[in-house]
Amino acid sequence: MKKSRKSLKRANQNISVDQVISNRILVFTMVIAICFLVIFLRLFYLQIVSYNDYTAKREDYTSIKQYTSAPRGQIYDCKGRVLAKTVVSHNIIFTSPNNFDGDDYELYAKRIVKVFNVSAKDFTDEDKKQAYITYKSFLSPTDSEYAANHLMTAKELKQYKSGAWGDNAESKRYQILMNRIGKKQIGEMSQAELKMCVIYQRMVANQSTGQENVILEDVSDDDVAYLVEHKTDFPGFDVDFGGWKREYPYGESLSDILGSVTTSTQGLPSELASYYLAKGYQYNASVGKSGLEYQYNDLLAGTPEIAKITYDSKGLAQKDVIQEAKKGYDIHLSIDIELQQSLDKIIKNTLSENGGTTNRENFQSLFTTILNAQDGSVLAMSGYQMDLDSKEMTYFASGNYMSLVNPGSCIKGATVYMGESEHVMSPGEVIVDQVMNIGGQEFASYEDHGPVNDVMALQVSSNVYMFHVAIRLAGATYVEKEPLNVSDLQGTLNKMRSYYSMFGLGNATGIDAPNESKGYMGYGSEPGMLLNYSIGQFDMYSPLQLAIYGATIASGGNLYQPRFMTYATEVNSSEVVVANEKKIKSTLPEKNEEYLKRVQEGFRACVSSGNCGEDLMNYSVKVSAKTGTAEVEEWTTANLVGYAPSESPTMAFACSAPLSSRNDKSVAPNICTTAVMPQAIDKYFELYPAE
């Protein structure tokens, strides 16, 4: 009985162990099944669901994206005439094979120079200087002149090699060498060596990035045909039939305002590289480097072509376009190129004929701006500078907003408006124009005019009238031979500046062009400087600011922001994509409208009386203007600011002739009134007849 119970117990124990083993095998089997299921699902996801994504990633890791600039948009004048156009240019391009070494680059650079028409005339100074560095880089690294190191001082070379210059070492070394390489160094190379080094430099420029480089621009049909027929002899080289170049049909006219574009071989200009890289441009992009080409580059540049570059078994690049290029927008300017060319001719001839002559020995620059008086847009803008020794002329239209002049009496309109707005003078109030003695120092007009009111003060350009405005504004009283007692000199000066700024004087105009000069503020601590300020002998303004001042008076008190561009359109379309509409920055208070009208009457009286020149006095269309002559040591700067027609102005202008006459009794006539503006106004009303 006991034996049976033991056997039964042992049997039950065996069953229990078998059950545990069976359960464990089942769990293990399920785990294995789940693992296989997970692996299967993962493989399914990788090979079926995500196949395209991973294939794309693999291609990204083994290929390079290449960016090619799109054809640039064109620039038109207000009547649809092309000022800057994009034309087809066949270029020889190079994409570096991934198995090229230094000897290969040198070999094919020499072959390009030998076979194709490479002109050194097309090389920039920077090209030549870079070529010299390359030329010296072919020397042994142990040579003292290797890579042009001999142009660095021992201290500089030690700092460079030791890493003391940090992350900017290469950039700093490059700038040092570029500043020290001159004609002497470049002359060490033969013409063939110079050409070879430039081509070599262009070939290796984007070697590390795999980007396409333009090696030769605008090549002849014969060179194109030769490369196409002998392509196997030039691995990595090809012809870009979609290349382009920039042309300016009107030559010198408006050239510095339009600016320029880097060529395909130049890419990003070094001084603007960080700016353009931050905006997403590539090193090989053709971009605007000055003027309106730079100002509106993002509109003009378009969308670049993006291609995927892979390499075949021979190491040669294969190109697959993944994004087509889109041409940039066209921009339309307010400039009338016919008026512009006429103004250029007037300015150039006037300066050429009068600069450096008797009583004008220091006359070497002349500027004029013509604005639309109703919206502040620029209709024409011209300027020239002349070398007094060689008589060579340099175009400088941008000098109208980049340079500063002494305004002289032409700002007296703003002084009269200020005096009456501050109620220190009354409209029509008469003051006797005679010599003033302030603390023993005499202040006077060019001649005594006797009793004058506000309008006549502008007509005859009375200094004394403006002196009384400034004295009263400062809370002082004029007592003959006594010094002025001004309690708050700086406060008065600030108030005067605030009024002049209402007319655009002393403030950046906001013109849509780079590098505008804001103005120059004079300084001093003598009360007499307030008198000088009231007649334009203290601060300095740009000719454009003077034109804006004239336009503000002409428009009834609207201070417009000047502009060149009016709108941008799609290529070959009238669809406007960007509109640069007129903008009123500020308006003179309506309550002071009466005072502005007195200024307008004064400007008209200056012309009708002949004080602004006989040519304008008898003109068929009524012109309103104010002359200004500023003393600059022994010289006189002449200005003329005005608008026309007087009743319903459509144009405003400013002409400035710095240092255009001697400052003595033999002073020459204001050349703006005698030569420049009569001809310019003639041309304007020929194109835009007054109703």
Secondary structure, 3 states (H helix, E strand, C coil): CHHHHHHHHHHHHHHHHHHHHHHHHHHHHHHHHHHHHHHHHHHHHHHHHCHHHHHHHHHHHHCEEEEECCCCCCEECCCCCEEEEEEECCEEEECCCCCCCHHHHHHHHHHHHHHCCCCHHHCCHHHHHHHHHHHHHCCCCCCCCHHHHHHCCHHHHHHHHHCCCHHHHHHHHHHHHHHHCCHHHHCCCCHHHHHHHHHHHHHHCCCCCCCCEEEECCCCHHHHHHHHHCHHHCCCEEEECCCEEEECCCCCCCHHHHCCECCCCCCCCHHHHHHHHHCCCCCCCCCECCHHHHHCHHHHHCECEEEEEEECCCCCEEEEEEECCECCCEEEECCCHHHHHHHHHHHHHHHHHHCCCCCCCCCCEEEEEEEECCCCEEEEEEEEEECCCCCCEEECCCHHHHCCECCHHHHHHHHHHHHHHCCCCCCCCCEEECCEEECCEEECCCCCCEEECHHHHHHHCCHHHHHHHHHHHCCCCCCCCCCCCCCCHHHHHHHHHHHHHHCCCCCCCCCCCCCCCCCECCCCCCCHHHHHHHCCCCCEECHHHHHHHHHHHHCCCEEECCECEEEEECCCCCCEEEECCCCEEEECCHHHHHHHHHHHHHHHHHHHCCCCCHHHHCCCCCCEEEEEEEEECCEEEEEEEEEECCCCCCEEEEEEEEEEEECCCCCCCCHHHHHHHHHHHHHHHHHCCCC
